[in-house]
Structures are given as structure tokens and as C-alpha cells.
Amino acid sequence: MCGINGLILKEDHPQLNLKIRQMNDFIIHRGPDDDGVYQRDDRIAMGMRRLSIIDLTTGKQPIYSDDQQKVIVFNGEIYNYKTLRRELVEAGVDFKTTSDTEVILKLYEKYGTASFSMLDGMFAFSIYDANLNKVIIARDFFGEKPLYYANFQDAFYWASELKSIVKVLPVKPMISLTAVNLYFQLTYIPAPYTIYEEVHKLEPNHYLEFDCVDFSFSLKEIEQNFKKTEIETDLSSVKEKVYQLVSDSVQSRTIADVPIGTFLSGGVDSSIVSLCVAQQSTNKIDTFSIGFEKKEFDESAKAREVAKMIGSNHHEFIIGEQDLLANINEIVLNFDEPFADSSALASYLVAQKTSKHVKVALTGDGGDEVFGGYNKYYIGKLNSRYTSLIPRSLHNVLKSAISPLLSTKDDNRGKRFKINKLMNSINYGEDFYYNIISLGFQEADAKKLLTQSLFSGNVLAYYKNKVDYRSQTLTDFRNIDRHLSLEGDMLVKVDRTSMLSSLECRSPFLNKELWNFANTLPERYLINGWDKKHILKKSFETYFPKDFLDKRKKGFEVPVGDWLKSSLKKELLTYVEKSFIQTQGIFNYDVINELIVDHISGKIDNTFKVWSIFCFQKWYKEIYNNS
């Protein structure tokens, strides 16, 4: 695990080495153990920072081909690298190291870019091929590892984090109108966009080829060669297959030359991952969880129950408001662009405390997307039933009448909050799922919030075209999440908060074979009636107490809505001062002021909207007012 950077110039420049080393220094937290730089003349450079996990002695990067004509820098882990290495050795390929990085390079030498589909792992890497005079940059199937790029004023940049690019550009890039609108609807910015007009994210399961001669590039999707799987209908066979696939994926993700542990929240996914690691280990495993001083947010008892059951060496950290607020600047600003998932605050603290004990932690991330675990996946069924019974005209009347009754005055995400969210998501067209995942402002509300010059309608059209616009099924919803909330929110949160603590997180549920198998199952195996993750729970139920896997879990909910009325209030008010808002030219002052006043006064709980404004303004002042 590490971070990578790269730079190609149209003309030779004597400061190239200095610039690539600066880019490396900006991400030292991603790889404090080592660094490396490759440079060809004064035009092409690649760099990396390394967090040593596999092959501690000979895995230093960059790694070169035998003829020195190809070179690679790599961020991530390839979980099937031993199998791939063995196959290459049998084909007569020689190796100098035991690292997964060299396996990627040798595969590329033998099979070219077609080799990228052979990789099971999380990765972002760049290869310079001197024979072709091209740089090839690739990103993994789910987008677990980040990769940014920019073609800017006679130079091409790429990096694991935005800061490495933005801080070395000759001028500050422009804010992207599309990204601003995406952010205020979703509360994050998914690939291929970033907050900057001139900087992009490489989309998951894609690679970029850059021609160093004519300074052009092309983007291509990695063609996956999924094994043809017969559709299973026999419940016992499916249970056995799911158990085996999950267990195998967990085992492959425990390969390391350093101590590993698991995040254990007590929920279904992390409990199953921790169980599998314990079953496969000859020693007690280390599990890590956090609890909250505020009892209504604390679910640490569930984690303790699982830890006792699997016999783990359990580490529990109880945190309070001051623990979270003490790190808020570092956490929020480390995303390098507006990002408003408040659970990142808790994620950082558990990563920070875990990193004092191990270098690698397995997580339950991805289980909800793969096996259908979110409440929002009910929306298709609910929307269909509701719109077939209630005419649109009556719905509008009902919505107006009950909306005031469903509003809350504090940050309590209970039944009233969820019913209100559902009512606002009901759609008589085909947008209902996009409404439910718009956690910030619905498009109509965003139009009021943003000035006329900043608002842009239908910014989700790009994603609707990637997944059938008429999305109606659970498979459709899961695919939308893979392209949007998984890549743009969940994986961004996990990567930045863990790497800020120099901790590597691995997600066994994010396995291409597991994803493909789940897609072949009848949807009733994923959600059976109102039972979410039905087949996953059935596959592991014998290892847990009766009904344990059916217990509700909140997740890392953090009461930021309450803090915005108290400890964060003073800072919040500086972000919405009339003179600043008018000079900024992004928001309509009357609208933003009413939102803030209503929230602070307790008239209406606007937590998600106000928190998204808070995070945006914190980022904006850091980048534009401090520069």
C-alpha cells in the first residue's frame, strides 16, 4: 500500500525531479516507510511513497523490467498474485522479487493491457513503456484505490490524492460547475469529476493510455472475463457457494508480512469477516471497535458479543465529542475537495487507534452493495406500490400536508426522518432511486440554493446513461451504487481516513467473483420479503446465536447536526456571513441564511444540508481564501 504520482512535460525542465519529489512529500502519510522516483530525461517522472506490507526487503519501488524498458509504480494489493506468479514461472518467466508489484509488470510484458482483468485486488498503478513511449495508468474494478489526473498547460499529471496535483500546478484550477451541483445533491463528488474543472478521477475498471510523443491520451474500460456461472436455485447449494466464496476472499486478503486485525462493529458484515479470519487463524486475532460516550449512538456491546464468541483479542475505544472535534480540520480537509459524509470522523478515529497495533485491518465494507443490505433497496417495491395506489395529484397534497408533521428539530434519524425521506423520494417517473440517494439537496432545492450562474440541471445524466435510466430492479440499484456511492463516498472515506493514519484497509466483500456471483442470483436471495442480505445471513447463521444477524445496526452515526448548533456554531456562522456569501457568488444569501437560522434555532432539523454547506465552505476558505 502506498501512494503514487507522475508527471510528463512537453519540454525538458531542470526542476522535474524536484517537482516529483514535492508531489511525493504531499502524501507521505500514505507511505511513511520508503519512497522512490523514476525519471527519464527531464520530461517524464514517476514517484511513490511506500507503506510496506508484502515483501518488506525486496519490494522497493519503482520496479523495472529485465531490459529496463518498462517501469512501474503501484498503490494497492493484488490478492491473487501468488497464483499469477506461479503461472508465469511455469511459463518460463523469471522474478527478482517476491512482490505483487513485479507480478503486475511481468503480466503486462506478457499479455499487455489485457492482463489487467486478471488482477484480483485494489490498485492504482502507472507503467512507463519505453518501447511504445507511452504511460499506462490503471484503476481497480470497484475503485478502492484513488487515481486523479490532469492535462494542464503543457504538462500531464497523475496522483493518488488531489493535493499532489493541485499544489504543484502553476495556477489554481477553476471550480467545476458540474461537480458543485453533484456535491450538493449527493454530498460527495463521484468519478470522473472532481471539484476542479481541469482535474479528473480515473473511473474504476478503466485504464488511461498517454502517448508521450503527441501528448494525447485515451480512456478505455478493462474488459473483465467473468467465468460463466450457472444460475443457482437450490438454497443449500447457494448457501454453500456463498460461504466458500466469502471465506476464500477473506483468506486471500489476510496475506501480509505484517500484523493484521479486523474492524468489528457488531454488524452482519464485519462480524462475518471477523469470524472467517478467526476460523482461518491458529492464533487469537485482534479485533477493533469504537463506542460512543453518548449512549444512543453507542453499539459497542454488539461488537463485544461477537469478540467473545470468536475468542478475539478485542480492543475497544470509547470516544466523545471532543475526540471527534479535535481532529475535524485534519479529517475534513484531507479529502482535498468537499466531502460531507460525517461518519468519516468516526472512521478516522478507529483507524488512528487501530494503526497503533496493526498495519492492516479487514473491514465489512461492500457487503451491503454485494448482497443487498441497505434500507434504500426497498424503494423500488415501495415506489411501485405507492404510485399504483395514489394518484400524483393526491400525492402532492399529502406531501404538503404531512411534511411539517414529519420534520424534526434535532439530529434524530428515526422513523419520522426516514418517512420524510421516503415521501420526498417518491417519483412518478423513473428518478425515484436517484432521489433517495441524493442525501443533500434535491435538484429543485439545489436550484434555490445556488446562484443562477452556478446551478446546472440533470447533472446525474452521465450516470443514468451508464446504468439503464429506467432502473427498477434491485440489480439496477446495486449497480448505481457501485458507480456512485461506493466509489464516490464509501471507498473515498475508507481510503482517506485509513491512509491518513498509515493503515491499510482491505474489504473481502469487494471481490469481482463474489460480485459476479451475486448478480446471477434471483433477487429474492438478496432481499426476501423485508429480510435484507438474506442469503449471506443464511450462509453463516449456524455460526452465530439465533437471530443475532437480524439485529438492527445504526453504523457510525455522528451527531453533527447537534454540534452545528453548539460547538461548531461559531465557525458555521463565519461561513455564511452576508458579505462573504455575496463576494463568493455561489449561494443565494436569503436561502442559505434561512437554512442555517432554521437549523440553529431548532425550528427545522437541516443536518444533511447544513453539514454539506459547512464542509464546502471549510474547503473553499482553505483553498481560495488562504492562497
Residue pairs with C-beta under 8 A, 6 or more apart in sequence:
1 30
1 31
1 51
1 53
1 75
1 76
1 77
1 499
1 504
2 30
2 31
2 48
2 49
2 50
2 51
2 61
2 74
2 75
2 160
3 24
3 27
3 30
3 31
3 48
3 49
3 75
3 159
3 160
3 161
3 164
3 499
4 46
4 47
4 48
4 73
4 74
4 75
4 124
4 125
4 126
4 158
4 159
4 160
5 20
5 23
5 24
5 27
5 46
5 47
5 48
5 73
5 157
5 158
5 159
5 160
5 164
6 20
6 45
6 46
6 47
6 73
6 126
6 135
6 137
6 157
6 158
6 159
7 16
7 19
7 20
7 23
7 44
7 45
7 46
7 155
7 156
7 157
7 158
7 168
8 43
8 44
8 45
8 135
8 155
8 156
8 210
8 212
8 215
9 16
9 42
9 43
9 44
9 154
9 155
10 43
10 154
10 155
10 215
11 43
11 154
12 41
12 42
12 43
13 19
13 42
13 43
14 42
16 39
16 42
16 43
16 45
17 37
17 39
17 45
19 45
19 168
20 37
20 39
20 45
20 46
20 47
21 37
21 47
22 167
22 168
23 47
23 157
23 159
23 164
23 165
23 168
24 35
24 37
24 47
24 48
24 49
24 164
26 161
26 163
26 164
26 167
27 49
27 159
27 160
27 161
27 163
27 164
28 35
28 49
29 499
29 500
29 501
29 502
30 49
30 51
30 75
30 160
30 161
30 499
30 502
31 48
31 49
31 50
31 51
31 502
32 49
32 51
32 502
33 50
33 51
33 52
34 49
34 50
34 52
34 60
35 47
35 48
35 49
35 50
36 47
36 48
36 50
36 60
36 61
36 62
36 73
37 45
37 46
37 47
37 48
37 62
38 45
38 46
38 47
38 62
38 71
38 73
38 128
39 45
40 128
40 130
43 212
44 128
44 135
44 212
46 62
46 71
46 73
46 126
46 128
46 135
47 73
48 61
48 62
48 73
48 74
48 75
50 59
50 60
50 61
51 359
51 499
51 502
51 504
52 59
52 257
52 258
53 77
53 256
53 257
53 258
53 359
53 360
53 504
54 77
54 98
54 99
54 100
54 255
54 256
54 257
55 97
55 98
55 99
55 100
55 257
56 257
56 258
58 96
58 97
58 98
58 99
59 97
59 98
59 99
59 101
61 72
61 73
61 74
61 101
62 71
62 72
62 73
63 71
63 72
63 74
63 97
63 99
63 101
63 102
63 105
64 70
64 71
65 71
65 105
65 106
65 109
66 94
69 129
69 130
69 131
70 105
70 108
70 109
70 127
70 128
70 129
70 130
70 131
71 105
71 127
71 128
72 101
72 104
72 105
72 108
72 125
72 126
72 127
72 128
73 125
73 126
74 100
74 101
74 104
74 123
74 124
74 125
75 123
75 124
75 125
75 145
75 160
76 121
76 122
76 123
76 124
76 125
76 140
76 144
76 145
77 100
77 121
77 122
77 123
77 253
77 255
77 504
77 506
78 84
78 100
78 103
78 104
78 119
78 120
78 121
78 123
79 120
79 121
79 249
79 252
79 253
79 255
80 118
80 119
80 120
80 121
80 252
81 100
81 103
81 104
81 121
82 255
84 103
84 107
84 118
84 119
85 95
85 103
85 106
88 95
88 103
88 106
88 107
88 110
89 95
91 110
93 106
93 110
95 102
95 103
95 106
96 102
100 121
101 125
104 115
104 119
104 123
104 125
104 127
105 127
107 115
107 118
107 119
108 115
108 127
108 136
111 118
113 136
113 138
113 207
113 209
113 220
113 222
114 223
116 138
116 207
116 222
117 222
117 223
117 224
117 225
119 140
120 252
120 511
120 512
120 513
121 140
122 140
122 142
122 144
122 145
122 506
122 507
122 510
123 138
123 139
123 140
123 144
123 145
124 137
124 138
124 139
124 140
124 145
124 146
124 147
124 160
124 202
125 137
125 138
126 135
126 136
126 137
126 138
126 158
127 135
127 136
128 134
128 135
129 135
129 136
133 211
133 212
133 213
134 209
134 210
134 211
134 212
135 209
135 210
135 212
136 207
136 208
136 209
136 210
137 147
137 149
137 158
137 202
137 207
137 208
137 210
138 202
138 206
138 207
138 208
138 222
139 145
139 147
139 202
139 203
139 204
139 205
139 206
139 207
140 204
140 205
141 204
141 205
141 222
141 224
141 512
141 515
142 204
142 205
142 366
142 482
142 486
142 487
142 491
142 510
142 515
143 191
143 203
143 204
143 205
143 486
143 487
143 491
144 491
144 494
144 495
144 507
144 510
145 160
145 495
146 160
146 161
146 201
146 492
146 495
147 158
147 159
147 160
147 201
147 202
148 158
148 159
148 160
148 161
148 162
148 164
148 165
148 194
148 199
148 200
148 201
148 202
149 156
149 157
149 158
149 159
149 165
149 199
149 200
149 202
149 208
150 156
150 157
150 158
150 165
150 169
150 173
150 196
150 198
150 199
150 200
151 198
151 217
152 169
152 173
152 198
152 199
153 169
153 170
153 171
154 215
156 210
156 215
156 217
157 164
157 165
157 168
157 169
158 165
158 202
158 208
159 165
161 336
161 496
162 194
162 196
162 199
162 336
162 337
163 336
165 199
166 172
166 173
166 196
166 199
166 336
166 623
172 623
172 624
172 627
173 196
173 197
173 198
173 199
174 196
174 197
174 198
175 195
175 196
175 197
176 193
176 194
176 195
176 196
176 197
177 197
177 454
177 456
178 193
178 456
178 459
179 189
179 193
179 194
179 195
179 196
179 337
180 195
180 450
180 454
180 586
181 446
181 450
181 454
181 455
181 456
181 459
182 188
182 189
182 190
182 193
182 459
182 460
183 189
183 195
183 338
183 340
183 440
183 612
183 616
184 440
184 441
184 446
184 449
184 450
184 612
184 616
185 438
185 440
185 441
185 442
185 443
185 446
185 459
185 460
186 437
186 438
186 439
186 440
186 484
186 485
186 488
186 489
187 339
187 340
187 341
187 439
187 440
187 489
187 608
187 611
187 612
188 338
188 339
188 340
188 341
188 485
188 488
188 489
188 492
189 195
189 337
189 338
189 339
189 488
190 201
190 463
190 483
190 484
190 485
190 487
190 488
190 489
191 200
191 201
191 202
191 203
191 204
191 487
191 488
192 200
192 201
192 202
192 203
193 200
193 201
194 200
194 201
194 337
195 337
195 338
195 619
196 337
202 208
202 219
203 219
203 487
204 482
204 483
204 487
205 221
205 222
205 224
206 219
206 220
206 221
206 222
207 219
207 220
207 222
208 217
208 218
208 219
208 220
209 217
209 218
209 220
210 216
210 217
211 217
224 512
226 512
226 513
226 516
227 513
227 516
229 516
229 517
229 520
230 520
231 520
231 521
231 522
232 238
232 241
232 520
232 521
233 522
235 525
235 538
238 521
238 525
238 535
238 539
239 535
239 538
239 539
240 539
241 517
242 517
242 535
242 536
242 539
243 539
243 540
245 511
245 513
245 514
245 517
246 272
246 276
246 508
246 509
246 514
246 536
246 539
246 540
247 276
247 279
247 280
249 508
249 509
249 511
249 513
249 514
250 273
250 276
250 277
250 280
250 362
250 508
251 276
251 280
252 508
253 362
253 506
253 507
253 508
254 260
254 277
254 280
254 281
254 362
256 359
256 360
258 358
258 359
258 360
259 286
259 357
259 358
259 359
259 360
260 277
260 286
260 358
260 359
260 360
260 361
260 362
261 285
261 286
261 287
261 288
261 315
261 354
261 357
261 358
261 360
261 361
261 362
262 270
262 273
262 274
262 277
262 285
262 286
262 287
262 288
262 312
262 361
262 362
262 363
263 270
263 287
263 288
263 289
263 350
263 354
263 361
263 362
263 363
263 364
263 505
264 270
264 271
264 274
264 287
264 288
264 289
264 303
264 306
264 307
264 312
264 314
265 271
265 289
265 299
265 302
265 303
265 364
265 553
265 555
265 556
266 289
266 299
266 300
266 301
266 302
266 303
266 304
266 305
266 306
266 553
267 302
267 364
267 553
267 555
268 364
268 367
268 373
268 533
268 536
268 537
268 549
268 553
269 364
269 365
269 366
269 367
269 368
269 373
269 509
270 303
270 363
270 364
271 306
271 364
271 544
271 548
271 549
272 364
272 367
272 536
272 540
273 362
273 363
273 364
273 508
273 509
274 285
274 287
274 306
274 307
274 310
274 312
274 362
275 306
275 310
275 540
275 543
275 544
276 508
277 285
277 362
278 285
278 310
278 311
278 312
284 311
284 312
284 313
285 310
285 312
285 313
286 312
286 313
286 314
286 315
286 357
286 358
287 303
287 306
287 307
287 310
287 312
287 313
287 314
287 315
288 314
288 315
288 316
288 317
288 350
288 353
288 354
288 357
288 361
289 300
289 303
289 304
289 307
289 314
289 315
289 316
289 317
289 350
290 300
290 316
290 317
290 318
290 319
290 346
290 349
290 350
290 353
290 556
291 298
291 299
291 300
291 303
291 316
291 317
291 318
291 319
292 298
292 300
292 318
292 319
292 320
293 318
293 319
293 320
293 321
294 320
294 321
294 559
297 554
297 557
297 558
297 559
298 318
299 553
299 554
300 316
300 318
302 551
302 553
303 314
303 316
304 314
304 316
305 548
307 314
308 314
309 544
309 545
315 353
315 354
315 357
317 349
317 350
317 353
319 346
319 349
321 563
321 567
323 349
324 345
324 346
324 349
324 558
325 563
325 567
325 568
327 345
327 348
327 349
327 352
328 345
328 568
329 618
330 500
331 344
331 345
331 348
331 497
331 500
332 339
332 344
332 615
332 618
332 619
333 618
333 619
333 622
334 496
334 497
334 500
335 344
335 492
335 496
335 619
337 619
338 612
338 615
338 616
338 619
338 620
339 492
339 493
339 615
340 440
340 608
340 611
340 612
340 614
340 615
340 616
341 489
341 493
342 557
342 558
342 560
342 611
343 493
343 555
343 556
343 557
343 558
344 493
344 496
344 497
345 558
345 560
346 556
346 558
347 493
347 494
347 497
347 498
347 556
348 497
348 500
348 501
351 361
351 497
351 498
351 500
351 501
351 503
351 505
352 500
352 501
352 503
354 361
354 501
354 503
355 501
355 502
355 503
358 503
359 502
359 503
359 504
360 503
360 504
360 505
360 506
361 498
361 503
361 504
361 505
361 506
362 505
362 506
362 507
362 508
363 494
363 505
363 506
363 507
364 507
364 509
365 490
365 491
365 494
365 505
365 507
365 509
365 510
366 486
366 490
366 507
366 508
366 509
366 510
367 373
367 509
367 533
367 536
368 374
368 533
369 478
369 481
369 482
369 486
369 509
370 478
370 509
370 510
370 514
370 515
370 518
371 509
371 518
371 526
371 532
371 533
371 535
371 536
372 474
372 478
372 523
372 526
372 527
372 532
372 533
372 534
373 532
373 533
373 536
374 481
374 532
375 418
375 532
376 433
376 436
376 437
376 477
377 474
377 477
377 478
377 527
377 532
378 527
378 530
379 422
379 425
379 432
379 433
379 436
379 477
380 432
380 433
380 472
380 473
380 474
380 476
380 477
382 422
383 425
383 426
383 427
383 432
384 472
386 395
386 426
387 395
387 426
387 427
387 428
390 398
392 428
395 426
395 428
398 423
399 423
399 424
399 426
402 423
403 420
403 423
406 416
406 417
406 419
406 420
406 423
407 416
407 420
407 604
407 605
408 414
408 416
408 417
408 604
408 605
409 602
409 603
409 604
409 605
410 561
410 562
410 602
410 605
411 559
411 560
411 561
411 562
411 605
411 607
412 605
413 557
417 605
421 436
422 436
424 435
424 442
425 432
425 435
425 436
426 432
426 435
427 435
430 469
430 470
430 471
430 472
433 471
433 476
433 477
433 480
434 460
434 464
434 480
435 442
437 480
437 481
437 484
437 485
439 608
440 446
440 608
440 609
440 612
441 449
441 609
441 612
443 457
443 458
445 609
446 455
447 455
447 457
448 588
448 591
449 587
449 588
449 591
449 592
449 595
450 586
450 587
450 588
451 585
451 586
451 587
451 588
453 585
454 585
454 586
463 480
463 483
463 484
464 471
466 483
467 476
467 479
467 480
467 483
468 476
471 477
471 479
471 480
473 523
474 523
474 526
474 527
475 519
475 523
478 519
482 515
494 505
494 507
495 505
498 504
498 505
518 526
521 535
524 534
525 534
525 535
526 532
526 533
526 534
526 535
527 533
527 534
528 534
531 537
531 550
537 549
537 550
540 549
541 549
560 568
560 607
560 611
561 599
561 605
561 606
561 607
561 610
561 611
564 572
564 599
564 600
564 607
564 610
564 611
564 614
565 599
565 600
565 602
568 614
569 600
571 614
571 618
572 596
572 600
572 610
572 614
573 596
574 580
575 613
575 614
575 617
575 618
575 621
576 592
576 593
576 596
576 613
576 617
578 589
578 593
581 587
581 589
581 592
581 593
582 589
584 620
586 620
587 613
592 613
595 606
595 609
595 610
595 613
596 606
596 610
596 613
597 603
598 604
598 606
599 605
599 606
599 607
599 609
599 610
